[in-house]
Amino acid sequence: MILFAPDIPMSDDEFVLLKDLVYQYCGLHFTPETKYLLEKRLTKRLQHHKLESFRDYYYMLRYGQDKEKEFAEVVDSLTTNETYFFREDFQLKSFTDEILPEISERKLKTGTKRLRIWSAGCSSGEEPYSIAMLLLDMPQFSDWHIDIIGTDISHRVLRLAREGIYGASSFRSTSPDYQQRYFLPEPGGKSKVADRVRKLVTFSHLNLFDSARIALLGKMDVIFCRNVIIYFDVAAKKRVVENYYERLHPEGFLLLGHSESLIKVTNLFQLRHFKHDMVYQRPKPLQEMVMTR
């Protein structure tokens, strides 16, 4: 039962205008069945601007002088950012025990000691900082040049990520040992990420639909994009995942959330079965020619 009763109702025409505009901007997809969510979450923006209709708000988003700033508020209103350190640890175990050794062996054969990892949709930063802590615990990477890049479309969560101060809910899967070694106590029972972890990670604002800006990231060895594309329809998933394909080195890895798959999205990747998880990989060039025929 939907208990929400808006002061300003959203007409069906207004719903179509707004859901299409949001989709074009960032890929978030609303169906007629989820109209109430769009209505509920955007009502606060109407109240903030003292607007009398959702059509007025549509025109503000479409033609307003500060439309980019307002879109950032829309994204903050429409997305959830629930995350915590060492989330889905079985996948991180595949990352440390099998994926990273494979990458290391391949790169050392070419005399390269550089590792680049992208945490796409990093929310408040727990994922890229978890990756950094895991790498600090692997002495074989101590003399490597490591770049961990966290990106998100929400300016609000990126501010939290850069601050690096977290409360108890972020530590639900963190061992006391990690908390002791890589965090410093803060007032109010919170903890701050240690500088040696922070220096491995940079954060940047990025819309996963912005292919031109994504191309500026350069090539990656591993891309984490967990529990992000679950919000997209098939067309949007395809667009975003193909951007990931372009950013990965051949034989680079794409780690999605445990409930996400590329079935009916693309055949560009091959699925690798590791001991702890299944992970997508960009094939070698010859394999790519076969897969895309």
Salt bridges, closest charged atoms under 4 A:
ASP12 OD1 - LYS35 NZ 2.98
ASP20 OD1 - LYS19 NZ 3.19
GLU70 OE2 - ARG45 NE 2.82
GLU70 OE1 - HIS49 NE2 2.81
GLU73 OE1 - ARG45 NH1 3.75
GLU82 OE2 - ARG172 NH2 2.68
GLU88 OE1 - ARG226 NH1 3.99
GLU88 OE2 - HIS258 ND1 2.79
ASP97 OD2 - LYS93 NZ 3.17
GLU102 OE2 - ARG106 NH1 3.63
GLU102 OE1 - ARG272 NH2 2.94
GLU127 OE2 - ARG226 NE 2.77
ASP137 OD1 - ARG181 NH1 2.89
ASP143 OD2 - LYS113 NZ 2.69
ASP147 OD2 - ARG114 NH2 2.69
ASP147 OD2 - ARG116 NE 3.43
ASP147 OD1 - HIS145 NE2 3.29
ASP177 OD2 - ARG181 NH2 2.97
ASP195 OD1 - ARG198 NE 3.95
ASP221 OD1 - LYS107 NZ 2.82
ASP233 OD2 - HIS29 ND1 3.96
GLU242 OE2 - LYS238 NZ 3.04
GLU251 OE1 - ARG106 NH1 3.85
GLU288 OE2 - ARG282 NE 2.49
